[in-house]
Amino acid sequence: MRCMTSPDTPENATDAPARTGIAAMDWAEAAADPQYRAAVVDLLGALAYGELAAFERLAEDAKLAPTLADKAELAKMASAEFHHFERLRDRLTEIGVEPTEAMDPFVAALDGFHKQTAPSDWLEGLVKAYVGDSIASDFYREVAVRLDSDTRELVLAVLADTGHADFAVEKVRAAIEADPRVGGRLALWARRLMGEALSQSQRVVAERDALSTMLVGGVADGFDLAEVGKMFSRITEAHTKRMAALGLAA
């Protein structure tokens, strides 16, 4: 589900708390806990497949681009996503994990999400990349603050904006200005993306014991159940800000 990010991420997601427990360790120390190690392998596997899928989708979206300049811009972004994938693949290999095995548990869910939310045109593709995929990035940022220092640094690096945020906002706002009727259609599309993205994120976590245990406090400095609710509230708030940036009603 990962593709690009925007500056409008949850306010608390990257404000690192005082480092305690595993969050204060490096990978060599933290990986001594087998459950934590399993959670990180799942996290990196999900991110890696998300980046690979983002590369493929941006390449497909380029075919819908109305101008050569737009095609070139998307090609550049696709290249950046593939480099992110390579970093995650190499990290999995470095810690003794076969990358395809780490990614495989997430293929069906992520492919299912993309199949259910296939854009019908250029503008829907831009909105999906800006709004829909950014929800996943927000989620990973929330988790990142509780990871060991080495893994946290990698996760935040691969969530870096590829330039799609400003590009999408510029193109969508221009389209709405040219034809205000476009705004209503895209607002409905963005709301659908929000629902599908949150459902998919929750489903993936629920199906992976190590990830869910980390989130609810069983591994590392996990969230308690109340904090999980706050986390999703922050993600929803960030979505509302993105909608406003596009000139759409949330």
C-alpha positions in Angstrom: 0.0 0.0 0.0 3.0 2.3 0.3 3.6 4.7 -2.5 4.4 8.2 -1.5 4.2 10.5 1.4 3.1 14.1 2.1 4.2 16.7 4.6 0.8 16.3 6.3 1.7 13.3 8.4 0.3 12.9 11.9 1.8 15.5 14.2 3.1 13.1 16.8 4.3 10.4 14.4 7.9 11.7 14.0 8.2 13.5 17.4 10.3 10.8 19.0 9.6 10.2 22.7 12.4 9.7 25.2 14.0 6.5 24.0 13.4 3.6 26.4 13.5 -0.1 26.0 14.0 -1.4 22.5 13.6 2.0 21.1 16.8 3.0 22.8 18.7 0.0 21.4 20.4 -0.7 18.1 19.4 -3.7 15.9 22.1 -6.0 17.4 20.7 -5.6 20.9 17.0 -5.6 20.0 17.2 -8.6 17.7 18.0 -10.8 20.7 14.3 -10.9 21.3 12.9 -13.4 18.8 9.4 -11.9 18.9 10.7 -8.5 18.2 12.9 -9.8 15.3 9.8 -11.5 13.8 7.8 -8.2 14.0 10.6 -6.3 12.3 10.8 -8.9 9.5 7.1 -8.6 9.0 7.3 -4.8 8.9 10.2 -4.7 6.5 8.5 -7.4 4.3 5.3 -5.4 4.1 7.1 -2.2 3.3 9.3 -3.9 0.7 6.3 -5.3 -1.2 4.5 -1.9 -0.9 7.5 -0.2 -2.5 7.7 -2.8 -5.3 4.0 -2.4 -5.9 4.4 1.4 -5.9 7.0 1.2 -8.5 4.8 -0.9 -10.7 1.8 1.3 -10.2 3.6 4.5 -11.0 4.9 3.0 -14.2 1.3 2.1 -15.1 0.0 5.5 -14.1 2.6 7.1 -16.4 0.6 5.5 -19.3 -2.4 7.7 -18.4 -0.4 10.9 -18.1 -1.7 13.6 -20.4 1.7 15.0 -21.3 5.3 13.9 -21.9 6.4 16.0 -19.0 4.0 14.2 -16.7 5.1 10.9 -17.9 8.7 11.8 -17.2 7.8 13.0 -13.7 6.1 9.8 -12.8 9.0 7.7 -14.2 11.4 9.6 -11.9 9.1 8.9 -8.9 8.8 5.2 -9.9 12.6 5.0 -10.0 12.8 6.5 -6.4 10.3 3.9 -5.2 12.4 1.1 -6.7 15.5 2.4 -4.9 13.5 2.3 -1.6 12.6 -1.3 -2.4 16.2 -2.2 -3.0 17.2 -0.8 0.4 14.6 -2.9 2.2 15.5 -6.0 0.1 19.2 -5.5 1.0 18.4 -5.0 4.7 16.4 -8.2 4.8 19.2 -10.1 3.2 21.7 -8.5 5.6 19.8 -9.8 8.6 19.6 -13.3 7.2 16.0 -13.2 5.7 15.0 -14.2 2.2 13.3 -11.0 0.9 10.6 -12.8 -1.1 9.7 -14.9 1.9 9.3 -11.8 4.0 7.1 -10.1 1.4 5.0 -13.1 0.5 2.5 -12.9 3.5 1.5 -9.4 2.3 1.1 -10.0 -1.4 -2.6 -11.1 -1.4 -3.8 -8.3 0.9 -1.9 -5.5 -0.9 -2.8 -6.8 -4.3 -6.4 -7.1 -3.2 -6.4 -3.5 -2.0 -5.0 -2.2 -5.3 -7.5 -4.3 -7.3 -10.4 -2.9 -5.3 -9.2 0.6 -5.7 -7.9 0.6 -9.3 -8.2 4.2 -10.6 -10.3 4.8 -13.7 -8.3 7.8 -14.9 -5.3 10.0 -14.4 -6.8 12.1 -11.6 -8.0 9.2 -9.6 -4.6 7.7 -9.8 -3.0 10.9 -8.4 -5.6 11.1 -5.6 -4.9 7.5 -4.7 -1.2 8.0 -4.5 -1.5 11.2 -2.5 -4.4 10.3 -0.2 -4.7 6.5 -0.1 -1.1 5.4 0.0 -0.2 8.1 2.5 -2.4 6.5 5.1 0.0 3.5 5.1 3.0 5.8 5.4 1.4 7.5 8.4 0.9 4.1 10.0 4.5 3.1 9.4 5.7 6.4 10.9 3.7 5.8 14.0 5.3 2.4 14.4 8.8 3.6 13.6 9.2 5.7 16.8 9.1 2.4 18.8 11.6 0.5 16.7 15.3 0.0 17.4 17.5 2.9 16.1 18.8 1.1 13.0 15.4 -0.1 11.8 13.8 3.2 12.6 16.3 5.1 10.5 15.7 2.7 7.5 11.9 2.9 7.8 11.9 6.7 7.9 14.3 6.9 5.0 12.2 4.7 2.7 9.1 6.7 3.6 10.7 9.9 2.2 8.6 11.8 -0.2 9.4 11.0 -3.8 8.0 14.3 -5.0 4.5 12.9 -5.7 2.8 15.0 -3.0 3.4 18.5 -4.5 2.9 17.1 -8.0 -0.5 15.5 -7.1 -1.7 18.6 -5.3 -0.8 20.9 -8.2 -2.4 18.7 -10.9 -5.6 17.9 -8.9 -6.2 21.5 -7.9 -5.7 22.7 -11.4 -8.2 20.1 -12.7 -10.8 21.2 -10.1 -10.3 24.9 -11.0 -10.8 24.1 -14.6 -13.9 22.0 -13.9 -15.4 22.3 -10.4 -17.6 19.2 -11.0 -14.4 17.1 -10.8 -14.1 17.9 -7.1 -17.3 16.0 -6.1 -16.2 12.8 -7.9 -12.7 12.9 -6.5 -14.0 13.6 -2.9 -16.1 10.5 -3.1 -13.2 8.5 -4.4 -10.9 9.7 -1.6 -13.4 8.8 1.0 -13.6 5.3 -0.4 -9.8 5.1 -0.4 -9.7 6.1 3.2 -12.1 3.3 4.3 -10.4 0.6 2.2 -6.9 1.7 3.4 -7.8 1.6 7.1 -9.6 -1.7 6.8 -6.6 -3.2 4.9 -4.1 -1.9 7.5 -6.1 -3.3 10.4 -6.6 -6.7 8.6 -2.8 -7.1 7.8 -1.9 -6.3 11.5 -4.6 -8.7 12.8 -3.3 -11.6 10.7 0.4 -11.2 11.8 0.8 -12.1 15.4 4.2 -10.5 15.9 3.1 -7.2 14.4 -0.2 -7.1 16.4 1.7 -8.0 19.6 4.2 -5.1 19.1 1.3 -2.7 18.5 -0.6 -3.5 21.7 2.4 -3.4 23.9 3.7 -7.0 24.0 7.0 -6.3 22.2 9.3 -3.3 22.4 7.6 0.0 23.6 4.3 -1.0 22.0 1.1 1.0 22.0 -1.6 0.0 24.5 -5.1 -0.4 23.1 -6.1 3.2 24.0 -3.0 4.4 22.1 -3.9 2.4 19.1 -7.2 4.3 19.0 -5.4 7.6 19.2 -3.0 6.5 16.5 -5.8 5.9 14.0 -7.4 9.2 15.1 -4.1 11.0 14.1 -4.1 9.2 10.8 -7.7 10.3 10.1 -6.7 13.9 11.0 -3.8 13.8 8.6 -6.2 12.5 5.9 -8.5 15.5 6.4 -5.5 17.8 6.0 -4.6 16.1 2.7 -8.1 16.5 1.4 -8.0 20.2 2.2 -4.7 20.5 0.4 -6.3 19.0 -2.7 -9.3 21.3 -2.4 -11.6 18.5 -1.5 -14.1 18.0 1.3 -13.1 15.2 3.7 
